[in-house]
Amino acid sequence: MEEFSIHTRKHDDIVLLDLNGFLDAHTSVELEKKFEELLAQSSNKIVVNFQKLSYISSAGLGVFMAFIENARNNAGDIKLCGMSDKIYNIFDMLGFPILFEIYREENTALDKFA
């Protein structure tokens, strides 16, 4: 099984999360903990970059649903970017583009917080 990792970066008051590998039922706990940690620190402006993510399961998708409302209720948001067509099609099939702002480029997602 392929591994999963999260690399964290900062851009002003925005936290960027670079996802790498497989996000499934086993690894989604790691992403969940990262969101909990960020929101507890009042880091409510988050951009998640999917450029190096090769797989996402329903458990991985559920993590985003669990935290989007919390971020928005605290003057923030979770914006998504850099998805491969394969990953985007999964999000699209489930109606996520209605709930989340999804961008091809990371810079565009960052600019939307301005």
C-alpha positions as CSV (number, residue, x, y, z in Angstrom):
1,M,0.0,0.0,0.0
2,E,1.3,3.5,-0.9
3,E,2.0,5.8,2.0
4,F,0.4,9.2,2.8
5,S,2.0,12.4,4.0
6,I,1.1,16.0,4.6
7,H,3.5,18.8,4.1
8,T,2.5,22.1,5.8
9,R,3.5,25.6,4.6
10,K,2.4,29.1,5.5
11,H,1.6,32.1,3.2
12,D,0.8,35.1,5.3
13,D,-2.2,33.9,7.5
14,I,-3.0,31.0,5.1
15,V,-1.9,27.5,5.8
16,L,-1.2,25.3,2.8
17,L,-1.4,21.5,3.0
18,D,0.3,19.5,0.4
19,L,-1.2,16.0,0.3
20,N,1.0,13.1,-1.1
21,G,0.1,9.5,-1.8
22,F,-3.0,7.6,-0.8
23,L,-5.8,9.1,1.3
24,D,-8.0,6.3,2.5
25,A,-9.7,5.0,5.7
26,H,-6.4,4.3,7.4
27,T,-4.6,7.5,6.4
28,S,-7.6,9.9,6.7
29,V,-7.0,10.0,10.5
30,E,-3.8,11.9,9.9
31,L,-5.6,14.6,7.8
32,E,-8.3,14.8,10.4
33,K,-5.8,15.4,13.1
34,K,-4.1,18.1,11.0
35,F,-7.4,19.9,10.5
36,E,-8.2,19.7,14.2
37,E,-4.8,21.1,15.1
38,L,-5.1,24.0,12.7
39,L,-8.6,25.0,13.7
40,A,-7.6,24.7,17.4
41,Q,-4.9,27.2,16.6
42,S,-7.4,29.5,14.8
43,S,-5.8,28.8,11.5
44,N,-9.1,28.9,9.6
45,K,-7.8,29.8,6.1
46,I,-6.6,26.6,4.5
47,V,-5.6,25.7,1.0
48,V,-5.2,22.0,0.3
49,N,-3.0,21.1,-2.7
50,F,-3.8,17.7,-4.3
51,Q,-1.0,17.8,-6.9
52,K,0.8,14.7,-5.4
53,L,-2.3,12.9,-4.2
54,S,-2.8,9.7,-6.2
55,Y,-5.9,8.3,-4.5
56,I,-8.8,9.4,-2.3
57,S,-11.5,7.2,-0.7
58,S,-14.9,8.1,0.7
59,A,-13.2,8.3,4.2
60,G,-10.8,10.9,2.8
61,L,-13.7,12.9,1.3
62,G,-15.5,12.8,4.6
63,V,-12.7,14.6,6.4
64,F,-13.3,17.7,4.2
65,M,-17.0,17.6,4.9
66,A,-16.3,17.3,8.6
67,F,-14.2,20.5,8.8
68,I,-15.5,22.9,6.2
69,E,-18.3,24.3,8.3
70,N,-16.0,24.9,11.3
71,A,-13.6,26.9,9.2
72,R,-16.3,29.0,7.6
73,N,-18.0,29.7,10.9
74,N,-14.7,31.2,12.1
75,A,-14.1,33.6,9.2
76,G,-12.1,31.1,7.2
77,D,-12.5,28.5,4.5
78,I,-10.9,25.4,3.0
79,K,-10.0,25.9,-0.7
80,L,-8.8,23.0,-2.8
81,C,-6.3,23.1,-5.7
82,G,-4.1,21.1,-8.0
83,M,-6.3,18.0,-8.5
84,S,-5.6,15.5,-11.2
85,D,-8.6,14.9,-13.5
86,K,-9.0,11.5,-11.8
87,I,-9.3,13.1,-8.3
88,Y,-11.4,16.0,-9.6
89,N,-13.9,13.6,-11.2
90,I,-14.5,11.9,-7.9
91,F,-15.2,15.3,-6.2
92,D,-17.4,16.4,-9.1
93,M,-19.4,13.2,-9.1
94,L,-20.3,13.7,-5.5
95,G,-21.2,17.4,-5.9
96,F,-18.3,18.8,-4.0
97,P,-17.7,21.7,-6.5
98,I,-21.0,23.2,-5.1
99,L,-19.7,23.1,-1.6
100,F,-16.0,23.8,-2.1
101,E,-14.0,26.2,-4.2
102,I,-11.7,24.1,-6.4
103,Y,-8.9,25.7,-8.5
104,R,-6.3,24.3,-10.8
105,E,-3.6,26.6,-9.6
106,E,-2.5,27.2,-6.0
107,N,-1.9,30.9,-6.6
108,T,-5.5,31.3,-7.6
109,A,-6.7,29.6,-4.4
110,L,-4.5,31.9,-2.4
111,D,-5.7,35.0,-4.2
112,K,-9.3,34.1,-3.4
113,F,-8.6,34.8,0.3
114,A,-7.7,38.4,-0.5
